[in-house]
């Protein structure tokens, strides 16, 4: 994390060298931070396009965010949307008796043409303790059902919950396409997810110095199952960890992926783009 006078450096990292072939940031939160508003979205899209990141999947994690994602995708042809209740949102809504109504609205939003995925849903054992895990599982299962009913891709959030995430997916049966967002497991877990049909999406975390097990997972992932994301404004790639993330920084992650996978950069970009289109469709 960069520091300036003991304070966190919140300046934007410099623009990286453009990629040799366009790719898509398949998981981003433009509504969080200074991407909020139409001017911010237009600026984020222009900066991303300039380095070869020509499309973005905008992800809404609660009802306001899901509505925003749909509206943004309807206004900007470079965007499609994913909508869901984040696993940490589910216990909060259950406590106020609003979970069923919220899930119903997510299903209505997910039926829109600009919505290509139901997510991010899943389990988070880092921020939610044992008392909320039953509700998280209930919500996760409901989201899997929505994705299957509507024929949408399923986008999974998995934090400190690998075994239970995979257990529930296998128990419910996944839709045709499902993505492990910001994959965080080791090579063994990667193999089991791949065997079950997942695409693995790698974020800036794969560039972190302490992420050797994650790079080992990337190394055994076939190129036709790889996706790339920012999860912006979070998880800024090395060497700018701790500073604001944005789609224009995807090239930093893709270059590390190319090195770790031993795949030519242009070839990897073309593969990632083909995978993205297969998972989310054309736009």
Steps between C-alpha positions, in 0.01 A plus 500: 500500500645833398529757773541875496582669827348205688178522298372257240576602142163537328636634172416308184776270374659587165354366178657165403611400153199400285425135437558355152139374478183625674378330817204544734503586869247238606440632853497867597316740731492836323236624744744484792744784549563773248358300212155607625289702259489526123818708468696250706372205296587671172850580625553144626389356166723737301805422714437126474443505124828686450696200638294226332232433763197560283216342701402475866260287703356738760403311817231611745520344848186636665170636372621858440815367333305253288263772380798725423673223305195443282455872433869546418499203262191636326679833443849378410541233231844406637333367816288203594374440852509234769255524788470327837495540875855470630528221759567759771181679401279193551515481884431873526189472283383186678522680834258767376268257324591637155694210350216334306388827342859589413557164333180549300626836373839350412322238292298769322814703425691190392241442229604817316693458175797707623543271801725209409578356842353437844769599746694558692340248728657230713648478847719732707630359826741791551247775574201290605530274803342158560168654602445634146623207297166321476340806341796540266455142383125550453562812292773329298272211413224742396740688272611175337134427432447844347800456269376161385141614447609798292790336319752747640862453600562456873773716659625370833657687791707264714686635799640246746223258400644280225362165612147622570482698176589198291274272706198724436574541129527124456190443712283751309652443159654799325364680196677452168758768581633591842793712610710496812544875539837615635614140530685460830568129534808286446575261214304213655186709543545638149505147358180409683321814380620442145387138513156627601487732198605838639680785335758656731526878508831647615529845654791716610557262790688267265772767476549534877836386637336272758274325247717205392218242553271709281760515224533121527123479447528724194781288360281187489194681359439437129501820296146429382377532861679825597334836550645826630347764724580801713232483771566875488533715698651218708801267457730728302781300339861514615694732512208733577327292766298723732437770242165532315433232242320548169448307176791674325735304730394159364815482281715471813316184604488351151876537457563312824252233390688465172830452680363250753305299242788503252267622225576771246333825606300553181392135499385526859307820430319334210418198718370713787280693260361185343430359847323820603276492196421133558406567864310830463400510133563775247449869562 
